[in-house]
Structures are given as structure tokens and as C-alpha cells.
Amino acid sequence: MAMKIALDGLLDSNYKTRDTSISDVGRYDKVEVSVLLCNDNFIQNLNKEWRGEDSCIEMLSMSQYIPDLDVPILMLGDIVISVETAARQAEERGHTLLDEVRILAVRGILRLLGFDHQTSHESAVEMEKEEQLILKSLRWKGKNLAKSVLDSGKRHTETSDGTLLNSKSQVTARNAEALREARSRGVNIVIATGKARPAVIDALNMVDLSGRTGIVSESSPGIFLQGLLVYGLQGREIYKRNLDQEVCREALLYSLEQKVPLVAFSQDRCFSMYDDPLVDSLHYVYHEPKAEIVSSIDQLLGTAEIQKVLFLETPEGISSALRPFWEKAIEGRARVVQAQPDMLELVPPATSKGNGVKILLDHLCISPDEVMAIGDGENDIEMLQLASLGVALANGSEKTKAVANIIGATNDEDGVAQAIYDYAF
């Protein structure tokens, strides 16, 4: 039945990204596709044999279609699903193993029909759209991420993870309770942060808010590194932007010459040129990945793509020297962002959490009119302006509060919880 719905859906479709090699589907009397359920070891070996990748994955789709073959049967191909991986993902996403296998089978069919979510943002959107049409038509009720975030009439809340933390860098019990209640009432919560994804997962894991029952995981949507990394449905990367390499080189050289500690962020990893207590504090206090020390600038730039760099200095040192210097030095090539008084970040031009939120909303087909955003730093301004309701915490910067619709309580007064209870339900 899933195959019939998929084929029927292609007859009048206008998808721009699908490979149209299989076009005249109406001329076939019969369609054949095989589905094999296996374990992790089997699919890993098959993945290595077919694709040259020695890794375990959830599902493989292998086309058997031969163009211009004049036969009455459309021999589409094979779908191989690892039940062990599917079981882990089902637990992570909060639905049954059967639901997960159904989702993977539908996704395999779509890949055999020419959809590929990995080629572009638009292709991912089109594949997710067709996937949802099939799942809804079959009345399958698995809590697929796409289904949960696309349901109409729900409020979607974007919050900065820094906003969640109090002055001791802790998520309070009341904030955690409010987030759980919001989820239980059908409010979709997405983290928008300047941190790396592992830092958020680690911080929220301390109050059981990461993973299957939480609000962030490696399989959930999210905006990280000031909007430079955006993950969409199933935690797939839909956007990444890197800092100009010459700006990186200049910043790293400045760090070495002026002895100002710097951390370079590359997706889920952090790098630094030398050990320093301030660099260590990013890991032990702010939960960021522990910085890997590299021996040279060339080694670092040859090893990783850098999304942003972060200087660590006293508030006085930043305001009197660092910020004025770098605002002038990188004009037109990058921009300065300051989320904390003792941290200064260099990011690509036009970078903002707001831009990251917009990319994610477009990916999920959600209007900003359905979104409430909560923030407190200068890096939250664009996000608050984008949302239909922007809440700035009372401890936030004056610039942030100036653009907010509402000024809430402080982060030490459980400002996020108060905003959720007052405006999200």
C-alpha cells in the first residue's frame, strides 16, 4: 500500500529535486521491491561491500531499476533495514519499533523512486513532504519527528540554552519541570544556542532533558554555534557555514602573539593553540567539548573547518581592546558577537541565531507566527524579532530587551519557566 501511494503521488507531482529516471510509472502492471530485516553486523558488511563505507547504518536502499527495459514489471530494488539500529532509534524518538521500521521502509521506497535528502536543503524538504503524505495516508501513528513538528495549531518555542541556565550555569528544577510540561502538552521546543551540540546535550542531561525523553539529542532539530550549524528532521544537518580561513588564521596568530586564549569551534569539536585555565573552563563550566591542543596554525586549518572562534578575556580587556580591534580588523569579512561579558566571538558576516531559526522553520514548513522565542543576550536579538512573541529575560542586555515584546523574570528567577507557563499554553 505504501508503494501504491508513493507511485500515485508521483503522477501529478512537481518535485524539482527528484531524479526522474523513473517517470512513466503508470505503464507498469506490477511493481516489485524487496525488504530485508537484519542485524547491525549484516548491514555494516553490506554497506562496506556496496558503498565502500565500513559503518553501521539504519537502512540501505539499492536500486535494481534498468531504464528503457521494456517489461511489464517495475523491478525497483531492495531495502535493507537493521532492526537493532531501528530499535535504538525508536527508543530515542519515543515510538514503537514497528513505527520506526515503517518510517524507514517508506524512506527506502522514496530513495528508490529518486528522492535524496542529502543533496540539498530543498531536496530534504521535498522528501520529508512526500514521506509525510504517505505516513498520513496510511494512518500510521508513529511519532516521527516530521509529524510531531508539522502538526498544525501548535506553539513552537525557541529558547537559548544560555537563557535556560542560571548564574551558576545550571538548569533549575523549575525550568526543567516547565519544559517537560510543555512537551507533554504538545509544545515543540527547539534549542537555539551559541554552543556546540554536545555541550547542550551534556548540560541538559544533568536534568534528564536530553535523549529520548528530553528536548535535545543527536536526532532532534536544533540551532547551534550562533546559527552556523542547523540540524533538521531526524537530526540531519541542513545548514553549515564556515568562518573565512584568513580570518581564522589572523585570530589564531593574534592569540599566540598577544597570549589571549582562543578556542576554535568545528561542529562537535573544539581546538586551541595552547593549554590555559580559561580554555579549560569552557569545558568544565560551560560543558563545551574539551579543547584539543594543536601544534600549529597550519595543522589546525588543515584538519578542520572552523565555524567560529572565541576569545576569552576579562570584560575590561574585551571592551577596551579586543572588541574595538577586531571590529575594525574584520570589517566586511566577519562580524563580532558577544554573548558573555568575558567572551568575544568572530563569526561569518550576517550570522545570527535568527537566521538559523528561519532556516529551520522553512525546513519544517512552520510560520514564525507560530513561534515564541526566549532569550537574553545580544546574539538573541534577531531570533526575538523573528518570532511572533519575543520574551527577553530581565537580566538580559539592554539591546535585547529593547526588541522584545515582553520582559520576563531573570534567569535566577526561573524566567524561562515563567514565560512558558504564562505564554506557551
C-alpha positions in Angstrom: 0.0 0.0 0.0 2.8 2.4 0.8 4.3 1.7 -2.7 0.9 2.4 -4.3 0.5 5.7 -2.5 4.1 6.7 -3.4 3.6 5.9 -7.1 0.2 7.6 -7.3 1.7 10.7 -5.6 4.3 11.0 -8.4 1.8 11.1 -11.2 0.9 14.8 -10.8 3.8 15.9 -8.6 6.1 18.8 -9.4 9.1 17.9 -7.3 12.2 19.7 -8.5 14.9 17.6 -6.9 13.7 14.1 -7.5 15.7 12.0 -10.1 13.0 11.5 -12.8 14.6 8.4 -14.4 11.5 6.6 -13.2 8.9 8.8 -14.7 6.1 6.9 -16.5 5.1 4.7 -13.6 1.6 4.2 -15.0 2.8 1.9 -17.7 3.8 -0.9 -15.4 1.4 -3.7 -14.5 3.3 -4.6 -11.3 6.0 -3.2 -9.0 8.5 -5.4 -7.1 10.6 -4.3 -4.2 12.1 -6.5 -1.5 12.6 -5.6 2.2 15.1 -7.4 4.3 15.3 -7.1 8.1 18.7 -7.8 9.5 21.1 -7.0 12.4 23.8 -4.4 12.7 26.7 -6.7 11.6 25.0 -7.7 8.4 24.1 -4.2 7.3 27.6 -2.9 8.1 29.2 -5.6 5.9 26.7 -4.8 3.2 27.4 -1.1 3.5 31.1 -1.8 3.1 30.5 -4.0 0.1 28.1 -1.8 -1.8 29.2 1.7 -0.8 32.8 1.2 0.5 31.8 2.6 3.9 32.7 0.4 6.9 29.9 1.6 9.2 26.6 0.5 10.6 23.6 2.5 9.3 19.9 2.3 9.8 18.8 1.4 6.2 20.2 0.8 2.8 18.3 1.2 -0.5 19.8 -0.5 -3.5 18.2 0.2 -6.9 17.6 -2.6 -9.4 15.9 -0.3 -11.9 17.1 -0.6 -15.5 16.0 2.4 -17.7 14.4 1.6 -21.1 13.9 -2.1 -20.2 10.6 -3.0 -21.9 9.0 -5.2 -19.3 5.6 -5.1 -17.6 7.2 -5.2 -14.1 8.9 -2.3 -12.5 11.8 -4.0 -10.6 12.5 -1.2 -8.2 15.2 -2.6 -5.9 16.0 -3.8 -2.4 15.5 -2.1 1.0 17.7 -3.4 3.9 16.8 -2.3 7.5 18.8 -3.0 10.6 16.3 -3.9 13.3 18.9 -3.3 16.0 19.6 0.2 14.9 15.8 0.8 14.3 15.1 -0.3 17.9 17.6 2.1 19.3 16.2 5.0 17.3 12.6 4.1 18.2 13.6 4.3 21.9 15.4 7.6 21.3 12.4 9.1 19.5 9.7 7.8 21.8 7.7 5.5 19.5 7.5 1.7 18.8 9.9 -0.4 16.8 7.1 -1.1 14.3 6.7 2.6 13.7 10.4 3.1 13.2 10.6 0.2 10.7 7.6 1.6 8.8 9.2 5.1 8.6 12.5 3.5 7.3 10.6 1.4 4.8 8.8 4.5 3.4 12.1 6.4 3.3 13.7 3.5 1.4 10.9 3.4 -1.1 11.3 7.2 -1.7 15.0 6.8 -2.3 14.4 4.1 -4.8 12.0 6.4 -6.6 14.6 9.1 -6.9 14.4 11.2 -3.8 17.6 12.1 -1.9 17.5 14.3 1.2 21.3 14.7 1.3 21.8 16.7 -1.9 20.4 20.0 -0.8 18.0 21.7 1.7 15.3 21.7 -1.0 15.7 18.0 -1.6 15.4 17.3 2.1 12.2 19.3 2.3 10.6 17.6 -0.7 11.5 14.1 0.5 10.1 14.9 4.0 6.9 16.3 2.4 6.3 13.1 0.4 7.2 10.9 3.4 4.5 12.7 5.5 1.9 12.3 2.8 2.5 8.6 2.7 2.5 8.1 6.5 -0.7 10.2 7.0 -2.4 8.4 4.1 -1.7 5.0 5.8 -2.8 6.4 9.2 0.4 5.2 10.7 0.8 7.0 14.1 4.5 6.7 14.8 5.9 9.8 16.5 8.1 10.6 13.6 9.9 14.0 14.2 8.4 15.4 11.0 4.9 14.5 12.1 5.4 16.0 15.6 6.7 19.3 14.4 4.4 19.8 11.4 1.1 19.3 13.3 -0.9 22.5 12.8 -2.2 24.7 15.6 0.7 24.1 18.0 3.0 26.7 19.6 6.7 26.2 18.9 9.1 27.6 21.4 12.7 28.5 20.5 14.9 29.1 23.6 18.6 29.8 24.0 20.3 27.2 26.2 22.2 30.0 27.9 18.9 31.5 28.8 18.0 28.2 30.5 21.0 28.4 32.8 21.1 30.5 36.0 24.1 32.5 37.1 25.7 29.2 38.3 25.4 27.7 34.8 22.8 25.3 36.0 19.3 24.4 34.7 17.0 24.9 37.6 14.4 22.3 38.6 11.5 24.7 37.8 12.8 25.4 34.3 13.2 21.7 33.7 9.7 20.9 35.0 8.2 23.6 32.8 10.0 22.2 29.7 8.7 18.7 30.4 5.2 20.0 30.9 5.4 22.0 27.7 6.4 18.9 25.8 3.6 16.9 27.4 1.1 19.5 26.2 2.3 19.2 22.6 4.5 22.3 22.5 7.6 21.7 20.4 10.8 23.1 21.9 13.9 23.7 20.0 17.3 24.9 21.4 18.9 27.9 19.6 22.4 28.4 21.0 25.9 29.7 20.5 27.2 26.4 22.0 28.2 23.2 20.2 25.6 20.5 20.2 27.5 18.1 22.6 27.6 21.0 25.2 23.8 21.4 25.1 23.2 17.6 25.3 25.6 17.4 28.3 24.2 20.3 30.2 20.6 19.2 29.8 21.5 15.6 30.5 22.1 16.7 34.1 18.3 17.3 34.5 17.2 14.4 32.2 16.3 16.7 29.4 18.4 15.2 26.7 17.8 12.0 24.7 14.6 10.3 24.0 12.5 11.9 26.8 14.3 15.3 26.6 14.3 18.3 24.3 17.6 17.8 22.6 19.5 14.9 21.1 21.6 13.9 18.1 18.3 13.0 16.4 16.4 16.3 17.1 16.2 19.6 15.3 18.4 22.4 16.7 20.4 25.6 16.0 24.0 25.6 17.2 27.1 27.8 17.1 25.1 31.0 16.7 23.1 29.7 13.8 26.1 28.4 11.8 25.0 24.8 12.3 21.4 23.9 11.8 20.0 20.3 12.2 16.6 19.4 10.9 14.4 16.4 11.0 16.0 13.3 12.4 18.9 15.5 13.4 20.2 15.8 9.9 22.5 18.7 9.0 20.6 21.1 6.8 22.9 24.2 7.0 26.5 24.9 7.8 28.6 28.0 7.3 32.3 28.4 8.0 34.4 31.3 9.0 36.7 32.8 6.4 40.0 30.9 6.7 42.2 34.0 6.6 40.1 35.5 9.5 40.8 32.2 11.4 44.5 32.5 10.7 44.7 36.1 11.9 42.8 35.3 15.1 44.9 32.3 15.8 48.1 34.3 15.3 46.8 37.1 17.5 46.1 34.5 20.2 49.6 33.3 20.1 51.3 36.7 19.9 49.1 38.5 22.5 48.7 35.5 24.8 44.9 35.8 24.7 43.3 32.3 24.9 41.2 31.3 21.9 39.0 28.3 21.1 38.1 27.4 17.6 34.8 25.5 17.0 34.4 22.9 14.3 31.0 21.2 14.6 31.2 18.9 17.6 34.9 19.6 18.4 37.0 22.4 19.9 40.6 23.3 19.3 43.1 25.7 20.9 46.8 26.6 20.4 47.8 26.1 24.0 46.6 25.0 27.4 45.0 27.7 29.6 42.7 27.6 32.6 40.2 29.8 30.7 40.1 27.3 27.9 39.5 24.5 30.3 36.7 26.5 31.9 34.7 26.3 28.6 34.6 22.5 29.2 34.2 22.2 32.9 31.9 25.2 33.4 30.1 25.6 30.1 30.1 21.9 29.0 31.8 22.6 25.7 33.8 19.7 24.2 37.3 19.6 25.8 39.6 21.6 23.5 42.2 19.6 21.5 45.6 21.3 21.6 47.2 21.6 18.1 50.9 22.4 17.5 50.5 24.8 14.6 48.0 27.1 12.8 48.6 25.2 9.6 47.8 21.9 11.3 44.5 23.3 12.7 43.4 24.9 9.4 44.3 21.7 7.5 42.5 19.5 10.0 39.1 21.1 10.4 36.6 23.5 9.0 36.1 26.3 11.5 32.7 27.8 12.1 33.6 30.4 14.7 36.4 31.4 17.1 36.0 32.6 20.6 38.4 34.8 22.6 38.5 34.5 26.4 39.4 37.7 28.3 38.3 40.0 31.1 35.3 42.1 30.4 37.5 45.2 30.6 40.0 43.7 28.2 37.3 42.9 25.7 35.6 46.3 25.9 38.8 48.4 25.8 41.0 46.5 23.4 39.7 43.2 21.9 36.3 44.3 20.6 37.5 47.7 19.0 40.4 46.0 17.4 38.5 43.1 15.8 35.5 45.2 14.7 37.9 47.2 12.6 40.2 44.3 11.6 37.5 42.0 10.2 35.1 44.6 8.8 33.3 43.2 5.8 34.8 39.7 6.2 33.3 38.7 9.5 31.4 40.1 12.5 31.8 40.3 16.2 29.3 38.6 18.6 29.3 38.9 22.4 27.0 36.7 24.4 29.0 36.9 27.6 31.0 39.8 29.1 34.2 37.8 29.1 33.9 36.2 25.7 34.2 37.6 22.2 33.3 35.6 19.1 34.2 36.1 15.5 31.7 34.6 13.1 30.9 34.9 9.4 29.0 38.1 8.2 25.3 38.2 8.7 25.4 35.3 11.2 22.7 35.1 13.8 20.5 32.7 15.7 17.6 34.3 14.0 18.9 33.3 10.6 19.3 29.7 11.9 15.8 29.7 13.2 14.4 30.9 9.9 16.3 28.2 8.0 14.9 25.5 10.4 11.3 26.9 10.2 11.5 26.9 6.4 12.7 23.3 6.6 9.8 22.3 8.8 7.2 24.4 6.9 6.4 26.4 10.1 5.5 30.0 10.1 7.2 32.4 12.5 3.6 33.3 13.6 3.5 30.0 15.5 6.8 30.7 17.4 7.6 32.1 20.8 11.3 32.8 21.4 13.0 33.3 24.8 16.5 34.9 25.1 18.7 37.3 27.0 21.9 38.0 25.0 22.7 40.3 22.1 23.0 37.1 20.0 19.3 36.5 20.6 18.1 39.8 19.1 17.3 38.6 15.6 15.6 35.5 17.0 13.3 37.5 19.2 12.5 39.8 16.3 11.6 36.9 14.0 9.2 35.2 16.4 5.6 36.3 16.9 6.3 36.6 20.6 9.8 37.5 21.8 10.5 37.3 25.5 13.7 38.8 26.9 14.8 37.9 30.5 15.2 40.8 32.9 18.9 40.1 33.3 19.4 40.4 29.5 21.3 43.1 27.6 19.5 46.4 27.1 19.6 45.9 23.3 17.9 42.6 23.6 15.2 43.9 25.9 14.6 46.8 23.6 13.4 44.5 20.8 11.4 42.1 22.9 7.6 42.1 23.2 7.8 41.1 26.9 10.4 41.4 29.6 10.3 38.3 31.8 11.9 37.4 35.1 15.6 36.9 35.4 17.4 33.6 34.8 17.9 33.3 38.6 14.1 33.7 39.0 13.3 30.8 36.6 12.5 33.3 33.8 12.1 30.5 31.2 9.6 28.6 33.3 7.6 31.7 33.9 7.5 32.6 30.2 6.4 29.1 29.3 3.6 29.0 31.9 2.4 32.5 31.0 2.5 32.4 27.2 3.2 28.9 25.7 0.0 27.1 26.7 
